[in-house]
C-alpha cells in the first residue's frame, strides 16, 4: 500500500529551519511534530522547537549537540542526517507550502486510521454496541475530513480576496448559484440554498413537511439540479407513487390499488415518464447516521448537489441518550456532513405539542429549542403553518405560511403558498410576500 507521506517534503522543512530558525514560529502554526511521518524528522523538529523555546541558537552543529545530549543522534543517523538537510537555495515560500503538505498528509493518515477503526468495529464489536461505536468513529472521520478540507488558517487578506472573487464571479454569472425551490416568494425571501448550509423545515405532524420536501426536490430536479431525498418514513415505491400522483392529479390510493380510470391512463403514462426522467435520487436508508452518510456520500460523488432528509426525529443514535441529547448530536452531525460534502442539507423536523398550548399556534424559534441544538446548528429555519389544520371551516383552506424564522444570509418573515390537499403538493399563490 502506498505510504501517505512525502519524506522529501519533511526533510526540506527541517532544512529550512536549520538554515533560518526565525521561520520556526510561523512554521509551528502550520505543522506539529506529530505531523511528521518519519521518526527521524519528527524527533529533530521537536528538538529544534525545544531549543528555540529555551533560547538556544539553532544550526546543524548545535542541533547535533542537543541530539547527542539526548542520546538519540546515533539512532537518527549521526551528523550525516543533519548535513543531508542542507539546502542549496532555501525558499521561504516553498518551505511553508511544503509544511502545509506535510500537515495535510498527516490529516489524511488520521482519516484513514479512523476509517480502518470503523471497519474493525463493524467486524469485532458486539452487536448491541456496534452502532454506538460506528457513530462515534463516523463523527471523528467527518471532523478529520473537514479539517483536511479547511487546511491551515488563512489570513484575513486571503479570505477577503476569495470572497471578492466569489462576488465578482456571481455578478458575472460564473459563480455557484444558490439552489431555488420554485416557490417564487419564498425563494425571494430565503435567497436559495448554498453548499455547506443546514436548512431546517419544521412543523406539526401532517402540516406538509414531506409534501414540501417533495415539491422542492421535484422543482430542483426539473431545473437541472440533482437532489437526493432520503426518506426514513416511506419506501421508494411509495415515494414514486406520491410524485406521480402529485404531478398527474390521479388519486394516490387509485395508483396504489391499480384503479386508474380509463380516461386518466394517458395522464398517468405522461407523468410517470416525466417523473422517471427526473435526475433525482430517492433512498430509504436505515435510520442512523452511518447508514445515511454511507448512502449520501457516493451520490454526491455522482453529482448530487443537495440532500433532503425526512425527518430528524426518526434518526436513531447513541443508546441511552435522551431525545434532546440525541437530536443535538444528530443536528451537529448533519451540519458537519453538509460542510464535508459541500452541499446544502434540508432536514425535516417535527414540532412538539407545545405549539398548540398557545392561542397563536404559529411556530416560533423557541419551539425548536426543545429539539436539541437544531436552531443553533441551522443556517436557515423555516416553519409551516396552516389555519385549516386547526380550523377545517376556515375561510382560507390550503393557504400555507412559510415562516422564515432564521436566515443567516437573507431576510426573515412570512411568505404564502397554496397546499393542494388532493395532490399533497404546494404551488405558488402570489408574488407578494407578507412580512
N, C-alpha and C positions, 0 to 999 in steps of 0.2 A: 504494500500500500504506500502511496506517495506521502512523504512527510509534509505536514502543514507548517513549513518553516522555510526560511531562506537564511542559511548560515552566513553568506557573504554580506547580507544587509546588517546582520547583528555585528559582524566584525567591523564594518565601516563605522557604525555608531560608536563603538569603543575607540576606534582610531581617531575619530573626530574629537572625542573628549580628551584623549591623550595629547592631541595637537593643540587644543584650546579648551581648557577646563571651564572657561567662563560661560560656555554654552550649556553647562550641566543643569542649571536651574530651569532653563527653558525646556531642556530635554526631558527632565524627570516629570514635567507636566504632561508629557506625551507617552512615555514608556516607563514601566516599572521593572525592577529586577525579575519579577516572576513572569514577565512577558518574554524573556529570552528562552528559547528552546534549548540552546547549547549550554551545558553546565559551566563550561569554561568562561564564556562571555557573561553569563549571569553572575558568577562569583566576582569577576573583575569589575563589572558595572556596580555591584553592591559595594565593593571596596572603594572604588572611586568616589561614590556618593558619601560613604562614611568619612573619607579623608577630607573632602571638601567641607562637610558639615562641621568638622572639628578644626578647620583652618589649616590643614596640611596641604602644601603645594602638590600639584599633580603633574607628573610626566612619566615617561617609561621607567626611569630609574626609581623614583620614589614609590611608584605603584608596585614595582618589582620587590622593593624592600618590604613594603607593607604585606604583600602576599607571602613573602618568605617568613616574616614575623608570625604570620598566622599559620604557617606550616602547610600551605597549600600550593606554593609556587611550583614545586617539582611535579605534583599531580596534574597541574594545568599545562605542563609542557615547558616549564622554565622560562627564562627571559626570551627564548625564541618565540613564545606565544605572544609576547608583547611587541617585539620587533616586527612580527608578522602583520601587525595592525598599522604600521607606519604608512601614512598617506602621502603620495607624491604631491597632490594638489588638492588639499582639503576644501570642501564646498559646504558652507553652512546650509544652503538650500537643499542640497542632496541629503545632508545628514538628517535634517528634520523630516524630510519626506520619507527617508528610509526608516527613521524611528517610528513614524506613523504606520508604515507597513509591518514592522516588527510587532507593534501593538495589535494590528488587525489580524495577523496570523495567530496571535495568542487568543484573541476572541473567537476565531474560527475553531481553534483546538478545544476551547471550553464548550462551544456549542456542540461539537461532535461528541465530546465526552458525555455531555448531558443526554444527547440522543442515544448513545450507547447504554447509558444508565436506564433510559426509558425502556429499551428493548429487553434488558436484563430483568427489569421489574416486571414486565409483562410475562416473562417465562418463569421467574423464580418466586414471585411474591404470592402469598396466599390470596385466594380469590376475593375474600371479603375486604382486603386492604389494597388490592391491586389498583382499583380506580383512584383511591386517595393518593397513592404513590405516583401514578401516571399524571394525575392532575398537578401535583407538586412539581414534577420534573418538567411538564409542559410549560408551566408558568416560568420556570427558570430558563428554559430554552427560548421562550419568547423574549425574555429580558436580555438574554445574551445576543440574540439576533438584532434586537432593537439597538443595543449598544454598538454592535458592529456597524449597523446601518448609519447611526448618527456619527460614528467616527469620533474624532477628537474635537475638543472645544474650538469653536470658530470665534474670531474677533468680531466685534460689532461691525467693523468695516466690511468684513466678508459677508455678514448676514444682510446688511443694508444693500450691498451690491447685488446679492442674489434676489432679494425682494424687489429691487428696482428692475432687474431683468425680467422677473415674473410679471410685473405690472406692464412693462413695455411689450412683452410677448402677448399678453391678454388684450392690450389696446390694439395690437396689430393682428389679432385673430390667430396668434400662434400658440398661445398658452393652453394648458389643460383646462377645458371648460368644466364648470360645475354641472352636475347631473340633475336635470329637471324632472319633475313628476308628471307634468302635463296638466296639472290643476293651476291655471294661469295666475289667479290672485295669490294663491299660496306660494307659487314659485317667486312671484314678485316680493313677497314678504320674506321668505326664507333664503332666497337667492341661491337655491340649489344645494346639493351635497358635494363635498370635495374629499379627496383621498385623506385618510387618517382620522376622519371625524366619526364620532359615535352619536347617532341620532336616536333619541327615544321617542316612540309613538305609544302613548298610553291612553287608557280609557277603561271604563267599567266593562264587564263581560257583555258581549252582544252589541257593543256600541259601534262596531265596524272596523276594528283594528285589522283583522285578517283581510277584509274586503279592501281596505285602504292599501295595504301592502300589495295585494294582487293588482289593484288599479295602478299604483305607482310602477310596479315591476313591468307590467304589460306595456305601459306607455314608454318606459325606458327601452325595452326591447324593440318596440316599433320605431324608436328614434335612433337606433344604431348602437345602443349600449348592450352590454351582456350581463344582465343581472342574474344573481343566484338567490333563489328563495329556499331557505332551509325551514321546512315545516315540521314542527315537532308534534303537531296535532292531527294532521291529515296525511293520508298516503299519497303517492304520486298520482294514482288513478283518480282519487277524489279531487286532487288539485286540478288536474287536466279537465275533468268534467266541470268544475267550477268556472274555469276560464272560458270554456266553450259556451256554457250557459249564459255567462255574463255578456259575451260578445254577440251571441246569436239571439238571445231573448227566449230561448227554449227553457222550460222549467227544468231545474236540476234533477228533480225527482223523476221526471219523464226520461231524462238521459240515463239515470241510474237503473230504471226499470225497463228501459228499451221501448217505452210507449211514446215514441215521437210521432206526432200527427203527420199524415202523408204530405200535406201541403208545406210542412216545415223541413222536410228532408233536404231540399236544395239549400236552405239556410244552414242546416247542420253541416252539410258537406263543404260549403263555402268557408264557414267559420272554423271548422275543425282543421281544414287545410291551413287557414291563416294562423291558427294557434300553433300548429305543428311546425310552422316555418319560423316561429319566433326564436331568436337567439337567446333563449332563457333556460337556465338550469333549475330544475326542481328536485331537491334532495330531501330525503327524510332520514337523517342520521339518528343514531341513538342519542338520547337527550343528555349528553355530558360533554364537557369542553374538549377532551381528547378526540372524541368522535367528530364533533363539529369542526375542530381545527383540521383533522385529517380529511374531512370531506371538502372543506373550502380551499385549502392550500393548492391542490392540483388544479382546481377550477380557475384560480387566479393566474396560474402559470399558463393556462389555455386562453386567457383573455378576459375572464370575468372582471368587471370593474366596479361592482357594488354588490353587497350581500344584505339580505333581509332575513332576520330570524324571528320566527313566530312560535312561541314568545318566551320571555325571560323566566317566568315562574315555572315553566316546565323543565328547565335545565336542572339536573341533579349535580351534586358535588360532594364535598368532604363529608363523610359520615359523622354525625353528631353535631354538626354546625346548626345553629339556629337559622330560621328563614332569613332574618336580617343579615346575619353573617354571610350566608350563602349567596344572597343577591349582591352583597357588597363585593365578594370575591369574584363573582361572575361578571359584574359590570367592569371591574378592573381588567379582567382577562379579555373581555370583548374590546375595550379601549386599546389595550396593548396589541391585540390581533389586528385592529384597524390600522394602527401605525406600522406594524410589522409588514402586513401585506399591502400597505399603501392603497387601501380602498376605503370608501365610506361604508359603515355598517349601520343598518337600521335595525333597532332592537325593539320589538313589541313588548309592552309591559301592561299587566293587569292591575288596576287600582282596587283598593280595598273598599269595604262598605262605608268607611269613614266619610267618604264623599257625600253619602246620602243622608247623613245626620244633620246637614246644613240646609237652611232654607234655599240658598242659592247653591245648586248642586254642580255648578261648573267647577271642574278640577283646577287646582292651583298647585304651585311648586311644592308647598308643604305636604301635599298628599303623597308626593313621590318620595319624600324623605322617610316615609315609613317602609320603603322598599330598599333599604341599604343605601349604597352610595351612588345610585343611578343619577341623581341630579348633579352630584359633584363631578362624576366622570363624563357626563354628556356634554357635547358641544352644542347640540340643539335638543330642546324638549318640546314636543307637540302633544296636546291633549285633544281628544274627540268628545264632542257633546251634542246631543240632540234633545230638543224639547219633547218630541213624541216618544222618546224612550221612557219618560216618566208620565207623560200625559198623551195617550193614544188619540184623544179627541182634540189635540191642539190644532191651531189654525195654520201651522207650518210643517206639515208632515214631510219627513225626509230632509228638511233643511238641517245641515250639519255644520257646526262650528269647528274649525281647526284653530285651536288656541295655541299660538306660538308663545310659550312662557319663557323660553330661554333660547338665545341665539347669539353665540359669541361674535359672529361677523355680520350680523344683519339685524333687522328690526324685530320687535316683538309686537304682538297684537292678535287680532282675530280675523280670519277670512272665512267665507261661506262657500260650501259646495252642496250638491244635491245627492242624497243617497237614494238609489233606485232599489227598493227592497226586493222586488221580484227578481232582480238580476244580481243582488248583493254587489252593487257597483257604484262608484262615485263619478259624477260628471261635473263640469263647470256650471256654476249658477250665474255669476255675474263677473264683471271686471272691476268692481268697486270694492276694495277691502274695507271691512269695518274695523276701525282702530280703537 
